[in-house]
């Protein structure tokens, strides 16, 4: 897993609910793209 994805995941755990939702959404899109390629 790329480090920036792990960093976003950690931030999402520490962030508030709205930020966590947004970051999880972004991370999910990036993970889908990562596994697709």
PDBQT receptor file of N, H, CA, C and O in Angstrom, charges set to zero:
ATOM      1  N   UNK A   1       0.850  -1.201   0.000  1.00  0.00    +0.000 N 
ATOM      2  CA  UNK A   1       0.000   0.000   0.000  1.00  0.00    +0.000 C 
ATOM      3  C   UNK A   1       0.879   1.242   0.000  1.00  0.00    +0.000 C 
ATOM      4  O   UNK A   1       1.792   1.348   0.818  1.00  0.00    +0.000 OA
ATOM      5  N   UNK A   2       0.618   2.187  -0.906  1.00  0.00    +0.000 N 
ATOM      6  H   UNK A   2      -0.124   2.101  -1.571  1.00  0.00    +0.000 HD
ATOM      7  CA  UNK A   2       1.387   3.439  -0.918  1.00  0.00    +0.000 C 
ATOM      8  C   UNK A   2       1.279   4.156   0.422  1.00  0.00    +0.000 C 
ATOM      9  O   UNK A   2       0.234   4.131   1.072  1.00  0.00    +0.000 OA
ATOM     10  N   UNK A   3       2.363   4.786   0.818  1.00  0.00    +0.000 N 
ATOM     11  H   UNK A   3       3.212   4.806   0.290  1.00  0.00    +0.000 HD
ATOM     12  CA  UNK A   3       2.401   5.439   2.126  1.00  0.00    +0.000 C 
ATOM     13  C   UNK A   3       1.364   6.542   2.246  1.00  0.00    +0.000 C 
ATOM     14  O   UNK A   3       0.794   6.734   3.320  1.00  0.00    +0.000 OA
ATOM     15  N   UNK A   4       1.103   7.280   1.150  1.00  0.00    +0.000 N 
ATOM     16  H   UNK A   4       1.566   7.124   0.278  1.00  0.00    +0.000 HD
ATOM     17  CA  UNK A   4       0.154   8.385   1.268  1.00  0.00    +0.000 C 
ATOM     18  C   UNK A   4      -1.253   7.877   1.558  1.00  0.00    +0.000 C 
ATOM     19  O   UNK A   4      -2.040   8.567   2.206  1.00  0.00    +0.000 OA
ATOM     20  N   UNK A   5      -1.575   6.681   1.087  1.00  0.00    +0.000 N 
ATOM     21  H   UNK A   5      -0.936   6.120   0.561  1.00  0.00    +0.000 HD
ATOM     22  CA  UNK A   5      -2.887   6.117   1.403  1.00  0.00    +0.000 C 
ATOM     23  C   UNK A   5      -2.978   5.755   2.873  1.00  0.00    +0.000 C 
ATOM     24  O   UNK A   5      -4.009   5.965   3.512  1.00  0.00    +0.000 OA
ATOM     25  N   UNK A   6      -1.887   5.207   3.410  1.00  0.00    +0.000 N 
ATOM     26  H   UNK A   6      -1.049   5.036   2.891  1.00  0.00    +0.000 HD
ATOM     27  CA  UNK A   6      -1.859   4.864   4.829  1.00  0.00    +0.000 C 
ATOM     28  C   UNK A   6      -1.972   6.127   5.676  1.00  0.00    +0.000 C 
ATOM     29  O   UNK A   6      -2.643   6.137   6.707  1.00  0.00    +0.000 OA
ATOM     30  N   UNK A   7      -1.306   7.195   5.228  1.00  0.00    +0.000 N 
ATOM     31  H   UNK A   7      -0.760   7.187   4.390  1.00  0.00    +0.000 HD
ATOM     32  CA  UNK A   7      -1.351   8.474   5.943  1.00  0.00    +0.000 C 
ATOM     33  C   UNK A   7      -2.771   9.035   5.962  1.00  0.00    +0.000 C 
ATOM     34  O   UNK A   7      -3.244   9.517   6.991  1.00  0.00    +0.000 OA
ATOM     35  N   UNK A   8      -3.447   8.967   4.807  1.00  0.00    +0.000 N 
ATOM     36  H   UNK A   8      -3.062   8.575   3.971  1.00  0.00    +0.000 HD
ATOM     37  CA  UNK A   8      -4.834   9.436   4.737  1.00  0.00    +0.000 C 
ATOM     38  C   UNK A   8      -5.721   8.616   5.670  1.00  0.00    +0.000 C 
ATOM     39  O   UNK A   8      -6.620   9.151   6.318  1.00  0.00    +0.000 OA
ATOM     40  N   UNK A   9      -5.457   7.309   5.731  1.00  0.00    +0.000 N 
ATOM     41  H   UNK A   9      -4.727   6.873   5.204  1.00  0.00    +0.000 HD
ATOM     42  CA  UNK A   9      -6.247   6.433   6.595  1.00  0.00    +0.000 C 
ATOM     43  C   UNK A   9      -6.071   6.810   8.061  1.00  0.00    +0.000 C 
ATOM     44  O   UNK A   9      -7.042   6.868   8.816  1.00  0.00    +0.000 OA
ATOM     45  N   UNK A  10      -4.820   7.066   8.459  1.00  0.00    +0.000 N 
ATOM     46  H   UNK A  10      -4.032   7.019   7.845  1.00  0.00    +0.000 HD
ATOM     47  CA  UNK A  10      -4.553   7.459   9.843  1.00  0.00    +0.000 C 
ATOM     48  C   UNK A  10      -5.224   8.790  10.154  1.00  0.00    +0.000 C 
ATOM     49  O   UNK A  10      -5.809   8.957  11.224  1.00  0.00    +0.000 OA
ATOM     50  N   UNK A  11      -5.143   9.742   9.219  1.00  0.00    +0.000 N 
ATOM     51  H   UNK A  11      -4.668   9.607   8.349  1.00  0.00    +0.000 HD
ATOM     52  CA  UNK A  11      -5.792  11.034   9.430  1.00  0.00    +0.000 C 
ATOM     53  C   UNK A  11      -7.297  10.858   9.571  1.00  0.00    +0.000 C 
ATOM     54  O   UNK A  11      -7.936  11.538  10.374  1.00  0.00    +0.000 OA
ATOM     55  N   UNK A  12      -7.862   9.943   8.787  1.00  0.00    +0.000 N 
ATOM     56  H   UNK A  12      -7.343   9.391   8.134  1.00  0.00    +0.000 HD
ATOM     57  CA  UNK A  12      -9.308   9.732   8.841  1.00  0.00    +0.000 C 
ATOM     58  C   UNK A  12      -9.729   9.193  10.203  1.00  0.00    +0.000 C 
ATOM     59  O   UNK A  12     -10.824   9.491  10.680  1.00  0.00    +0.000 OA
ATOM     60  N   UNK A  13      -8.861   8.398  10.829  1.00  0.00    +0.000 N 
ATOM     61  H   UNK A  13      -7.972   8.155  10.442  1.00  0.00    +0.000 HD
ATOM     62  CA  UNK A  13      -9.177   7.867  12.155  1.00  0.00    +0.000 C 
ATOM     63  C   UNK A  13      -9.129   8.961  13.214  1.00  0.00    +0.000 C 
ATOM     64  O   UNK A  13      -9.852   8.896  14.208  1.00  0.00    +0.000 OA
ATOM     65  N   UNK A  14      -8.284   9.962  13.007  1.00  0.00    +0.000 N 
ATOM     66  H   UNK A  14      -7.696  10.014  12.199  1.00  0.00    +0.000 HD
ATOM     67  CA  UNK A  14      -8.108  11.018  14.005  1.00  0.00    +0.000 C 
ATOM     68  C   UNK A  14      -9.012  12.210  13.740  1.00  0.00    +0.000 C 
ATOM     69  O   UNK A  14      -9.255  13.020  14.634  1.00  0.00    +0.000 OA
ATOM     70  N   UNK A  15      -9.518  12.319  12.497  1.00  0.00    +0.000 N 
ATOM     71  H   UNK A  15      -9.321  11.660  11.771  1.00  0.00    +0.000 HD
ATOM     72  CA  UNK A  15     -10.294  13.485  12.111  1.00  0.00    +0.000 C 
ATOM     73  C   UNK A  15     -11.701  13.478  12.688  1.00  0.00    +0.000 C 
ATOM     74  O   UNK A  15     -12.132  12.506  13.308  1.00  0.00    +0.000 OA
ATOM     75  N   UNK A  16     -12.406  14.582  12.469  1.00  0.00    +0.000 N 
ATOM     76  H   UNK A  16     -12.055  15.372  11.965  1.00  0.00    +0.000 HD
ATOM     77  CA  UNK A  16     -13.802  14.625  12.904  1.00  0.00    +0.000 C 
ATOM     78  C   UNK A  16     -14.667  13.862  11.911  1.00  0.00    +0.000 C 
ATOM     79  O   UNK A  16     -14.171  13.385  10.890  1.00  0.00    +0.000 OA
ATOM     80  N   UNK A  17     -15.944  13.746  12.201  1.00  0.00    +0.000 N 
ATOM     81  H   UNK A  17     -16.348  14.133  13.030  1.00  0.00    +0.000 HD
ATOM     82  CA  UNK A  17     -16.804  12.856  11.428  1.00  0.00    +0.000 C 
ATOM     83  C   UNK A  17     -16.898  13.270   9.962  1.00  0.00    +0.000 C 
ATOM     84  O   UNK A  17     -16.843  12.424   9.069  1.00  0.00    +0.000 OA
ATOM     85  N   UNK A  18     -17.041  14.575   9.717  1.00  0.00    +0.000 N 
ATOM     86  H   UNK A  18     -17.086  15.262  10.443  1.00  0.00    +0.000 HD
ATOM     87  CA  UNK A  18     -17.178  15.038   8.339  1.00  0.00    +0.000 C 
ATOM     88  C   UNK A  18     -15.887  14.803   7.563  1.00  0.00    +0.000 C 
ATOM     89  O   UNK A  18     -15.924  14.350   6.419  1.00  0.00    +0.000 OA
ATOM     90  N   UNK A  19     -14.748  15.109   8.178  1.00  0.00    +0.000 N 
ATOM     91  H   UNK A  19     -14.718  15.477   9.107  1.00  0.00    +0.000 HD
ATOM     92  CA  UNK A  19     -13.462  14.885   7.515  1.00  0.00    +0.000 C 
ATOM     93  C   UNK A  19     -13.228  13.400   7.297  1.00  0.00    +0.000 C 
ATOM     94  O   UNK A  19     -12.699  12.991   6.263  1.00  0.00    +0.000 OA
ATOM     95  N   UNK A  20     -13.625  12.598   8.276  1.00  0.00    +0.000 N 
ATOM     96  H   UNK A  20     -14.054  12.930   9.116  1.00  0.00    +0.000 HD
ATOM     97  CA  UNK A  20     -13.439  11.157   8.158  1.00  0.00    +0.000 C 
ATOM     98  C   UNK A  20     -14.251  10.621   6.977  1.00  0.00    +0.000 C 
ATOM     99  O   UNK A  20     -13.770   9.773   6.225  1.00  0.00    +0.000 OA
ATOM    100  N   UNK A  21     -15.463  11.109   6.816  1.00  0.00    +0.000 N 
ATOM    101  H   UNK A  21     -15.854  11.798   7.426  1.00  0.00    +0.000 HD
ATOM    102  CA  UNK A  21     -16.292  10.658   5.699  1.00  0.00    +0.000 C 
ATOM    103  C   UNK A  21     -15.655  11.027   4.366  1.00  0.00    +0.000 C 
ATOM    104  O   UNK A  21     -15.584  10.208   3.449  1.00  0.00    +0.000 OA
ATOM    105  N   UNK A  22     -15.190  12.278   4.271  1.00  0.00    +0.000 N 
ATOM    106  H   UNK A  22     -15.247  12.944   5.015  1.00  0.00    +0.000 HD
ATOM    107  CA  UNK A  22     -14.580  12.744   3.024  1.00  0.00    +0.000 C 
ATOM    108  C   UNK A  22     -13.301  11.979   2.722  1.00  0.00    +0.000 C 
ATOM    109  O   UNK A  22     -13.082  11.554   1.588  1.00  0.00    +0.000 OA
ATOM    110  N   UNK A  23     -12.461  11.802   3.727  1.00  0.00    +0.000 N 
ATOM    111  H   UNK A  23     -12.639  12.147   4.649  1.00  0.00    +0.000 HD
ATOM    112  CA  UNK A  23     -11.179  11.134   3.513  1.00  0.00    +0.000 C 
ATOM    113  C   UNK A  23     -11.373   9.658   3.190  1.00  0.00    +0.000 C 
ATOM    114  O   UNK A  23     -10.643   9.095   2.375  1.00  0.00    +0.000 OA
ATOM    115  N   UNK A  24     -12.364   9.028   3.835  1.00  0.00    +0.000 N 
ATOM    116  H   UNK A  24     -12.958   9.485   4.497  1.00  0.00    +0.000 HD
ATOM    117  CA  UNK A  24     -12.643   7.627   3.543  1.00  0.00    +0.000 C 
ATOM    118  C   UNK A  24     -13.136   7.475   2.108  1.00  0.00    +0.000 C 
ATOM    119  O   UNK A  24     -12.785   6.516   1.421  1.00  0.00    +0.000 OA
ATOM    120  N   UNK A  25     -13.957   8.433   1.659  1.00  0.00    +0.000 N 
ATOM    121  H   UNK A  25     -14.242   9.213   2.218  1.00  0.00    +0.000 HD
ATOM    122  CA  UNK A  25     -14.458   8.406   0.288  1.00  0.00    +0.000 C 
ATOM    123  C   UNK A  25     -13.305   8.519  -0.705  1.00  0.00    +0.000 C 
ATOM    124  O   UNK A  25     -13.242   7.772  -1.680  1.00  0.00    +0.000 OA
ATOM    125  N   UNK A  26     -12.395   9.459  -0.450  1.00  0.00    +0.000 N 
ATOM    126  H   UNK A  26     -12.446  10.067   0.343  1.00  0.00    +0.000 HD
ATOM    127  CA  UNK A  26     -11.240   9.654  -1.330  1.00  0.00    +0.000 C 
ATOM    128  C   UNK A  26     -10.341   8.426  -1.305  1.00  0.00    +0.000 C 
ATOM    129  O   UNK A  26      -9.870   7.971  -2.348  1.00  0.00    +0.000 OA
ATOM    130  N   UNK A  27     -10.108   7.895  -0.117  1.00  0.00    +0.000 N 
ATOM    131  H   UNK A  27     -10.491   8.265   0.730  1.00  0.00    +0.000 HD
ATOM    132  CA  UNK A  27      -9.235   6.733   0.021  1.00  0.00    +0.000 C 
ATOM    133  C   UNK A  27      -9.827   5.527  -0.716  1.00  0.00    +0.000 C 
ATOM    134  O   UNK A  27      -9.098   4.773  -1.362  1.00  0.00    +0.000 OA
ATOM    135  N   UNK A  28     -11.147   5.347  -0.618  1.00  0.00    +0.000 N 
ATOM    136  H   UNK A  28     -11.739   5.959  -0.093  1.00  0.00    +0.000 HD
ATOM    137  CA  UNK A  28     -11.795   4.220  -1.282  1.00  0.00    +0.000 C 
ATOM    138  C   UNK A  28     -11.625   4.316  -2.790  1.00  0.00    +0.000 C 
ATOM    139  O   UNK A  28     -11.368   3.314  -3.457  1.00  0.00    +0.000 OA
ATOM    140  N   UNK A  29     -11.772   5.539  -3.331  1.00  0.00    +0.000 N 
ATOM    141  H   UNK A  29     -11.980   6.353  -2.789  1.00  0.00    +0.000 HD
ATOM    142  CA  UNK A  29     -11.583   5.724  -4.770  1.00  0.00    +0.000 C 
ATOM    143  C   UNK A  29     -10.151   5.410  -5.166  1.00  0.00    +0.000 C 
ATOM    144  O   UNK A  29      -9.914   4.775  -6.194  1.00  0.00    +0.000 OA
ATOM    145  N   UNK A  30      -9.197   5.848  -4.360  1.00  0.00    +0.000 N 
ATOM    146  H   UNK A  30      -9.389   6.364  -3.525  1.00  0.00    +0.000 HD
ATOM    147  CA  UNK A  30      -7.791   5.611  -4.676  1.00  0.00    +0.000 C 
ATOM    148  C   UNK A  30      -7.454   4.133  -4.568  1.00  0.00    +0.000 C 
ATOM    149  O   UNK A  30      -6.683   3.607  -5.371  1.00  0.00    +0.000 OA
ATOM    150  N   UNK A  31      -8.033   3.459  -3.568  1.00  0.00    +0.000 N 
ATOM    151  H   UNK A  31      -8.659   3.886  -2.915  1.00  0.00    +0.000 HD
ATOM    152  CA  UNK A  31      -7.777   2.028  -3.410  1.00  0.00    +0.000 C 
ATOM    153  C   UNK A  31      -8.341   1.244  -4.588  1.00  0.00    +0.000 C 
ATOM    154  O   UNK A  31      -7.707   0.305  -5.070  1.00  0.00    +0.000 OA
ATOM    155  N   UNK A  32      -9.537   1.625  -5.058  1.00  0.00    +0.000 N 
ATOM    156  H   UNK A  32     -10.052   2.387  -4.667  1.00  0.00    +0.000 HD
ATOM    157  CA  UNK A  32     -10.125   0.944  -6.206  1.00  0.00    +0.000 C 
ATOM    158  C   UNK A  32      -9.232   1.102  -7.427  1.00  0.00    +0.000 C 
ATOM    159  O   UNK A  32      -9.017   0.150  -8.177  1.00  0.00    +0.000 OA
ATOM    160  N   UNK A  33      -8.708   2.323  -7.621  1.00  0.00    +0.000 N 
ATOM    161  H   UNK A  33      -8.883   3.096  -7.012  1.00  0.00    +0.000 HD
ATOM    162  CA  UNK A  33      -7.822   2.585  -8.746  1.00  0.00    +0.000 C 
ATOM    163  C   UNK A  33      -6.520   1.804  -8.578  1.00  0.00    +0.000 C 
ATOM    164  O   UNK A  33      -5.954   1.312  -9.555  1.00  0.00    +0.000 OA
ATOM    165  N   UNK A  34      -6.050   1.692  -7.337  1.00  0.00    +0.000 N 
ATOM    166  H   UNK A  34      -6.510   2.091  -6.543  1.00  0.00    +0.000 HD
ATOM    167  CA  UNK A  34      -4.787   1.002  -7.055  1.00  0.00    +0.000 C 
ATOM    168  C   UNK A  34      -4.907  -0.492  -7.343  1.00  0.00    +0.000 C 
ATOM    169  O   UNK A  34      -4.015  -1.087  -7.948  1.00  0.00    +0.000 OA
ATOM    170  N   UNK A  35      -6.002  -1.087  -6.912  1.00  0.00    +0.000 N 
ATOM    171  H   UNK A  35      -6.727  -0.604  -6.421  1.00  0.00    +0.000 HD
ATOM    172  CA  UNK A  35      -6.182  -2.522  -7.121  1.00  0.00    +0.000 C 
ATOM    173  C   UNK A  35      -6.541  -2.844  -8.572  1.00  0.00    +0.000 C 
ATOM    174  O   UNK A  35      -6.290  -3.950  -9.051  1.00  0.00    +0.000 OA
ATOM    175  N   UNK A  36      -7.132  -1.866  -9.267  1.00  0.00    +0.000 N 
ATOM    176  H   UNK A  36      -7.336  -0.968  -8.878  1.00  0.00    +0.000 HD
ATOM    177  CA  UNK A  36      -7.538  -2.088 -10.647  1.00  0.00    +0.000 C 
ATOM    178  C   UNK A  36      -6.323  -2.180 -11.564  1.00  0.00    +0.000 C 
ATOM    179  O   UNK A  36      -6.312  -2.974 -12.505  1.00  0.00    +0.000 OA
ATOM    180  N   UNK A  37      -5.311  -1.380 -11.295  1.00  0.00    +0.000 N 
ATOM    181  H   UNK A  37      -5.320  -0.736 -10.531  1.00  0.00    +0.000 HD
ATOM    182  CA  UNK A  37      -4.132  -1.324 -12.158  1.00  0.00    +0.000 C 
ATOM    183  C   UNK A  37      -3.154  -2.456 -11.879  1.00  0.00    +0.000 C 
ATOM    184  O   UNK A  37      -2.111  -2.544 -12.526  1.00  0.00    +0.000 OA
TER     185      UNK A  37
